[in-house]
Amino acid sequence: MADEVLFDFLHMEIVNHVCNTVQKDEKDYSLAKLEALGFRVGQSIVERITKDLPRFKDELDVMKFVCKDFWTVVYKKQVDNLRTNHQGVYVLQDNKFRLLTHMANGKQYMDSAPKVNFKFRFRNCDPQTEELQ
């Protein structure tokens, strides 16, 4: 329980700090900065979790890992729903996304809030250079 509270406060302070240190006309920059920070932290978590696992064979193995293992480590639950268009686009649905549920505990707010979907798109990437092809 204490580790969840620490995570929540750290997350709130990071967002608050980044948003307050940029000028009002640089909101796109602050969002890009937060996104880059989140990407790097997520990448580090994935590297730590997968260090002893065998290499993933295909996209489906990667998505199973994200929905079960990664989501459980970060958010203490599995993804509620996974959808795909079978063209490399996956949508993860979390009906009680931990970072948003603390904002409003009332049912009326949860019903009127938009659902948050996480979209993953796989692209061909050269593993040696990590550049898109």
VOPAGU-2260 file (C-alpha; in pm, 1 decimal, decimal comma):
REM VOPAGU-2260
SITE   aa  ch    i         X         Y         Z
SITE  MET   A    0       0,0       0,0       0,0
SITE  ALA   A    1     275,1     245,8      92,4
SITE  ASP   A    2     459,6     184,1    -233,2
SITE  GLU   A    3     141,6     269,3    -428,3
SITE  VAL   A    4     104,4     599,8    -244,9
SITE  LEU   A    5     469,0     685,3    -308,3
SITE  PHE   A    6     426,9     603,8    -677,7
SITE  ASP   A    7     115,4     823,5    -698,4
SITE  PHE   A    8     280,9    1120,0    -526,5
SITE  LEU   A    9     597,5    1088,3    -733,3
SITE  HIS   A   10     392,6    1071,6   -1052,8
SITE  MET   A   11     188,0    1379,2    -953,0
SITE  GLU   A   12     498,4    1579,4    -863,5
SITE  ILE   A   13     680,4    1493,5   -1185,5
SITE  VAL   A   14     382,4    1605,3   -1394,3
SITE  ASN   A   15     339,1    1917,5   -1180,7
SITE  HIS   A   16     708,2    2007,9   -1204,9
SITE  VAL   A   17     730,3    1963,6   -1581,6
SITE  CYS   A   18     408,7    2157,9   -1642,0
SITE  ASN   A   19     510,5    2443,7   -1411,6
SITE  THR   A   20     863,1    2486,1   -1549,1
SITE  VAL   A   21     759,5    2560,7   -1907,0
SITE  GLN   A   22     604,2    2875,0   -2048,6
SITE  LYS   A   23     232,3    2880,8   -2125,7
SITE  ASP   A   24     296,3    2872,9   -2500,2
SITE  GLU   A   25     518,1    2562,9   -2467,9
SITE  LYS   A   26     252,7    2308,7   -2364,2
SITE  ASP   A   27     341,4    2083,2   -2656,4
SITE  TYR   A   28     700,8    2083,1   -2534,2
SITE  SER   A   29     598,1    1983,5   -2180,8
SITE  LEU   A   30     382,0    1700,5   -2315,8
SITE  ALA   A   31     669,6    1579,6   -2533,3
SITE  LYS   A   32     902,5    1597,1   -2233,2
SITE  LEU   A   33     662,0    1393,6   -2018,5
SITE  GLU   A   34     614,6    1141,5   -2297,6
SITE  ALA   A   35     990,8    1099,2   -2341,2
SITE  LEU   A   36    1035,4    1054,8   -1966,2
SITE  GLY   A   37     756,1     796,4   -1953,5
SITE  PHE   A   38     903,3     611,5   -2250,5
SITE  ARG   A   39    1245,3     591,5   -2085,9
SITE  VAL   A   40    1104,9     475,0   -1751,1
SITE  GLY   A   41     885,3     215,4   -1922,4
SITE  GLN   A   42    1179,8      94,2   -2126,9
SITE  SER   A   43    1388,0      52,1   -1810,7
SITE  ILE   A   44    1110,4    -143,1   -1639,5
SITE  VAL   A   45    1071,4    -372,4   -1941,0
SITE  GLU   A   46    1447,3    -432,1   -1956,1
SITE  ARG   A   47    1452,9    -524,5   -1589,1
SITE  ILE   A   48    1152,2    -760,2   -1613,4
SITE  THR   A   49    1267,6    -936,0   -1931,6
SITE  LYS   A   50    1636,2    -983,6   -1851,7
SITE  ASP   A   51    1587,4   -1353,4   -1768,6
SITE  LEU   A   52    1309,9   -1428,3   -2018,9
SITE  PRO   A   53    1362,4   -1582,3   -2362,1
SITE  ARG   A   54    1336,5   -1353,2   -2663,7
SITE  PHE   A   55     982,0   -1284,8   -2785,1
SITE  LYS   A   56     892,7   -1470,6   -3105,2
SITE  ASP   A   57     631,9   -1235,3   -3248,6
SITE  GLU   A   58     404,8    -937,5   -3181,5
SITE  LEU   A   59     150,5   -1153,1   -3001,5
SITE  ASP   A   60     411,8   -1262,1   -2745,6
SITE  VAL   A   61     504,9    -898,1   -2688,4
SITE  MET   A   62     142,4    -797,6   -2637,0
SITE  LYS   A   63      81,5   -1088,2   -2397,3
SITE  PHE   A   64     382,1    -970,2   -2197,9
SITE  VAL   A   65     256,1    -609,8   -2190,5
SITE  CYS   A   66     -99,7    -708,1   -2093,5
SITE  LYS   A   67      -6,1    -958,1   -1825,0
SITE  ASP   A   68     343,5    -905,7   -1686,5
SITE  PHE   A   69     424,3    -538,9   -1750,2
SITE  TRP   A   70      78,1    -408,7   -1660,0
SITE  THR   A   71      75,9    -617,9   -1341,1
SITE  VAL   A   72     414,8    -485,0   -1229,5
SITE  VAL   A   73     325,8    -121,2   -1294,5
SITE  TYR   A   74     -48,8    -105,7   -1221,5
SITE  LYS   A   75    -103,5    -414,2   -1000,4
SITE  LYS   A   76    -360,5    -565,8   -1239,3
SITE  GLN   A   77    -385,9    -709,4   -1587,1
SITE  VAL   A   78    -533,0    -524,5   -1884,9
SITE  ASP   A   79    -911,4    -564,6   -1909,3
SITE  ASN   A   80    -931,8    -595,3   -2286,6
SITE  LEU   A   81    -698,8    -622,4   -2585,1
SITE  ARG   A   82    -813,0    -555,8   -2940,3
SITE  THR   A   83    -633,7    -557,2   -3272,2
SITE  ASN   A   84    -710,8    -480,1   -3633,9
SITE  HIS   A   85    -461,1    -750,5   -3741,1
SITE  GLN   A   86    -253,5    -482,9   -3916,8
SITE  GLY   A   87      -9,6    -413,7   -3634,9
SITE  VAL   A   88    -236,4    -188,9   -3424,7
SITE  TYR   A   89    -330,7    -303,6   -3074,8
SITE  VAL   A   90    -562,4    -123,8   -2830,3
SITE  LEU   A   91    -532,6    -201,3   -2459,2
SITE  GLN   A   92    -831,2    -116,6   -2241,1
SITE  ASP   A   93    -805,4     -68,3   -1866,4
SITE  ASN   A   94   -1146,4       6,3   -1712,7
SITE  LYS   A   95   -1000,0     116,8   -1379,6
SITE  PHE   A   96    -675,6     282,2   -1482,5
SITE  ARG   A   97    -497,0     343,8   -1153,7
SITE  LEU   A   98    -361,6     689,7   -1231,3
SITE  LEU   A   99    -708,9     823,8   -1313,6
SITE  THR   A  100    -934,6     648,2   -1061,6
SITE  HIS   A  101    -794,1     848,6    -769,4
SITE  MET   A  102    -913,9    1171,0    -928,0
SITE  ALA   A  103   -1278,2    1086,1    -870,4
SITE  ASN   A  104   -1410,5     809,0    -653,2
SITE  GLY   A  105   -1773,5     885,1    -734,9
SITE  LYS   A  106   -1945,9     660,2    -985,8
SITE  GLN   A  107   -2097,3     960,6   -1168,7
SITE  TYR   A  108   -1749,1    1085,6   -1260,5
SITE  MET   A  109   -1623,2     747,7   -1376,3
SITE  ASP   A  110   -1920,2     703,9   -1610,7
SITE  SER   A  111   -1879,3    1046,7   -1769,5
SITE  ALA   A  112   -1500,5    1025,2   -1802,7
SITE  PRO   A  113   -1364,8     917,0   -2139,5
SITE  LYS   A  114   -1216,6     571,2   -2157,9
SITE  VAL   A  115    -839,6     569,4   -2186,9
SITE  ASN   A  116    -704,5     340,1   -2454,5
SITE  PHE   A  117    -338,5     267,1   -2506,8
SITE  LYS   A  118    -246,8     206,6   -2865,7
SITE  PHE   A  119      62,5      18,2   -2967,1
SITE  ARG   A  120     176,7       9,3   -3324,6
SITE  PHE   A  121     450,6    -223,2   -3437,2
SITE  ARG   A  122     684,1    -105,7   -3708,9
SITE  ASN   A  123     971,0    -277,3   -3879,6
SITE  CYS   A  124    1283,0    -180,5   -3688,9
SITE  ASP   A  125    1642,5    -280,6   -3748,9
SITE  PRO   A  126    1756,6    -423,0   -3410,6
SITE  GLN   A  127    2119,4    -328,2   -3475,9
SITE  THR   A  128    2057,6      42,4   -3532,8
SITE  GLU   A  129    1707,4      69,3   -3380,2
SITE  GLU   A  130    1605,0     275,9   -3681,6
SITE  LEU   A  131    1271,3     240,7   -3852,8
SITE  GLN   A  132    1278,0      91,9   -4198,6
